[in-house]
């Protein structure tokens, strides 16, 4: 069984950009679709602690994805639910390489 056959979901990677200035001259916060329809696999996990800067944050979801351009500053959308990325870890094996993302729902 190949890694690709395990990716049963599809996701969209959204990236932050500063949009046009508002009436006060401040740029509007905008998220655009960086990568769409990317095969992935979302799994719930039991409260895994992740160090983000000087904070310890609880991750509720694991996402496995191919070796694509994704960072902790991006967001992931799976089935219309938006997730904040807490950690991106590169995983390698002899036959393939992929990334594991620890995430939580954006509220």
C-alpha atoms as a printed R data frame, in Angstrom:
    type eleno elety resid chain resno       x      y      z
1   ATOM     1    CA   UNK     A     1   0.000  0.000  0.000
2   ATOM     2    CA   UNK     A     2   1.495  3.325 -1.035
3   ATOM     3    CA   UNK     A     3   1.411  6.546  0.959
4   ATOM     4    CA   UNK     A     4  -0.654  8.247 -1.748
5   ATOM     5    CA   UNK     A     5  -3.419  5.640 -1.425
6   ATOM     6    CA   UNK     A     6  -3.845  6.606  2.251
7   ATOM     7    CA   UNK     A     7  -4.641 10.251  1.413
8   ATOM     8    CA   UNK     A     8  -8.442  9.963  1.370
9   ATOM     9    CA   UNK     A     9  -9.309 13.643  1.958
10  ATOM    10    CA   UNK     A    10  -8.620 16.795 -0.027
11  ATOM    11    CA   UNK     A    11  -7.599 20.122  1.453
12  ATOM    12    CA   UNK     A    12  -6.911 23.716  0.539
13  ATOM    13    CA   UNK     A    13  -3.858 25.543  1.862
14  ATOM    14    CA   UNK     A    14  -4.640 29.202  2.495
15  ATOM    15    CA   UNK     A    15  -1.930 31.853  2.828
16  ATOM    16    CA   UNK     A    16  -2.144 35.279  4.471
17  ATOM    17    CA   UNK     A    17  -1.621 38.447  2.475
18  ATOM    18    CA   UNK     A    18  -2.258 42.089  3.174
19  ATOM    19    CA   UNK     A    19  -5.093 43.368  1.015
20  ATOM    20    CA   UNK     A    20  -6.051 46.868 -0.058
21  ATOM    21    CA   UNK     A    21  -5.982 49.622  2.558
22  ATOM    22    CA   UNK     A    22  -9.218 50.337  4.420
23  ATOM    23    CA   UNK     A    23 -10.682 53.784  5.153
24  ATOM    24    CA   UNK     A    24  -8.078 54.286  7.906
25  ATOM    25    CA   UNK     A    25  -5.135 53.380  5.677
26  ATOM    26    CA   UNK     A    26  -4.519 49.974  7.302
27  ATOM    27    CA   UNK     A    27  -4.212 46.923  5.031
28  ATOM    28    CA   UNK     A    28  -7.119 44.504  5.236
29  ATOM    29    CA   UNK     A    29  -6.271 40.968  6.340
30  ATOM    30    CA   UNK     A    30  -6.883 38.546  3.483
31  ATOM    31    CA   UNK     A    31  -6.436 34.782  3.103
32  ATOM    32    CA   UNK     A    32  -6.073 33.430 -0.432
33  ATOM    33    CA   UNK     A    33  -6.047 29.863 -1.761
34  ATOM    34    CA   UNK     A    34  -2.369 28.969 -2.142
35  ATOM    35    CA   UNK     A    35  -2.877 25.293 -3.090
36  ATOM    36    CA   UNK     A    36  -6.268 23.709 -3.806
37  ATOM    37    CA   UNK     A    37  -7.556 20.123 -3.976
38  ATOM    38    CA   UNK     A    38  -4.399 18.694 -2.422
39  ATOM    39    CA   UNK     A    39  -4.710 15.034 -1.333
40  ATOM    40    CA   UNK     A    40  -4.333 14.683  2.445
41  ATOM    41    CA   UNK     A    41  -5.510 12.673  5.445
42  ATOM    42    CA   UNK     A    42  -7.068 14.283  8.519
43  ATOM    43    CA   UNK     A    43  -7.111 12.450 11.840
44  ATOM    44    CA   UNK     A    44  -8.268 13.490 15.297
45  ATOM    45    CA   UNK     A    45  -5.678 13.062 18.050
46  ATOM    46    CA   UNK     A    46  -5.972 13.089 21.824
47  ATOM    47    CA   UNK     A    47  -4.710 16.463 23.046
48  ATOM    48    CA   UNK     A    48  -1.066 16.483 21.964
49  ATOM    49    CA   UNK     A    49   1.032 19.302 23.414
50  ATOM    50    CA   UNK     A    50   2.969 21.447 20.943
51  ATOM    51    CA   UNK     A    51   5.458 24.186 21.789
52  ATOM    52    CA   UNK     A    52   4.664 27.273 19.698
53  ATOM    53    CA   UNK     A    53   7.154 30.034 20.484
54  ATOM    54    CA   UNK     A    54   7.113 30.337 24.286
55  ATOM    55    CA   UNK     A    55   3.624 28.797 24.604
56  ATOM    56    CA   UNK     A    56   2.454 25.220 24.991
57  ATOM    57    CA   UNK     A    57  -0.630 24.695 22.818
58  ATOM    58    CA   UNK     A    58  -2.881 21.652 22.532
59  ATOM    59    CA   UNK     A    59  -3.202 20.164 19.038
60  ATOM    60    CA   UNK     A    60  -6.441 18.336 18.289
61  ATOM    61    CA   UNK     A    61  -5.796 17.180 14.708
62  ATOM    62    CA   UNK     A    62  -3.080 15.529 12.657
63  ATOM    63    CA   UNK     A    63  -2.899 16.080  8.878
64  ATOM    64    CA   UNK     A    64  -0.707 14.067  6.546
65  ATOM    65    CA   UNK     A    65   0.106 15.655  3.189
66  ATOM    66    CA   UNK     A    66   2.702 15.272  0.445
67  ATOM    67    CA   UNK     A    67   5.855 17.380  0.347
68  ATOM    68    CA   UNK     A    68   4.140 20.655 -0.614
69  ATOM    69    CA   UNK     A    69   4.800 24.317  0.213
70  ATOM    70    CA   UNK     A    70   3.117 24.749  3.629
71  ATOM    71    CA   UNK     A    71   4.246 26.615  6.780
72  ATOM    72    CA   UNK     A    72   2.973 27.322 10.285
73  ATOM    73    CA   UNK     A    73   1.724 30.716  9.072
74  ATOM    74    CA   UNK     A    74  -0.733 29.077  6.630
75  ATOM    75    CA   UNK     A    75  -4.176 27.646  7.298
76  ATOM    76    CA   UNK     A    76  -5.758 24.422  6.076
77  ATOM    77    CA   UNK     A    77  -9.384 23.992  4.996
78  ATOM    78    CA   UNK     A    78 -10.845 20.461  4.967
79  ATOM    79    CA   UNK     A    79 -14.571 19.990  4.304
80  ATOM    80    CA   UNK     A    80 -15.250 23.699  4.938
81  ATOM    81    CA   UNK     A    81 -13.573 23.647  8.383
82  ATOM    82    CA   UNK     A    82 -10.547 25.935  8.824
83  ATOM    83    CA   UNK     A    83  -7.566 24.767 10.902
84  ATOM    84    CA   UNK     A    84  -4.584 26.719 12.241
85  ATOM    85    CA   UNK     A    85  -1.264 24.954 11.728
86  ATOM    86    CA   UNK     A    86   0.751 24.636 14.933
87  ATOM    87    CA   UNK     A    87   3.640 22.554 13.634
88  ATOM    88    CA   UNK     A    88   4.930 21.252 10.281
89  ATOM    89    CA   UNK     A    89   7.214 18.209 10.439
90  ATOM    90    CA   UNK     A    90   8.936 16.640  7.434
91  ATOM    91    CA   UNK     A    91   8.743 12.840  7.499
92  ATOM    92    CA   UNK     A    92  10.999 10.758  5.248
93  ATOM    93    CA   UNK     A    93  11.188  7.102  4.352
94  ATOM    94    CA   UNK     A    94  12.970  5.149  1.632
95  ATOM    95    CA   UNK     A    95  10.076  5.285 -0.839
96  ATOM    96    CA   UNK     A    96   8.395  8.630 -0.165
97  ATOM    97    CA   UNK     A    97   8.473 11.768  1.886
98  ATOM    98    CA   UNK     A    98   5.600 13.752  3.259
99  ATOM    99    CA   UNK     A    99   4.694 16.256  5.944
100 ATOM   100    CA   UNK     A   100   2.776 15.837  9.179
101 ATOM   101    CA   UNK     A   101   0.910 18.899 10.435
102 ATOM   102    CA   UNK     A   102  -0.383 19.348 13.962
103 ATOM   103    CA   UNK     A   103  -3.440 21.616 13.963
104 ATOM   104    CA   UNK     A   104  -6.413 23.019 15.826
105 ATOM   105    CA   UNK     A   105  -9.719 24.481 14.627
106 ATOM   106    CA   UNK     A   106  -9.829 28.235 14.039
107 ATOM   107    CA   UNK     A   107 -12.603 29.706 16.176
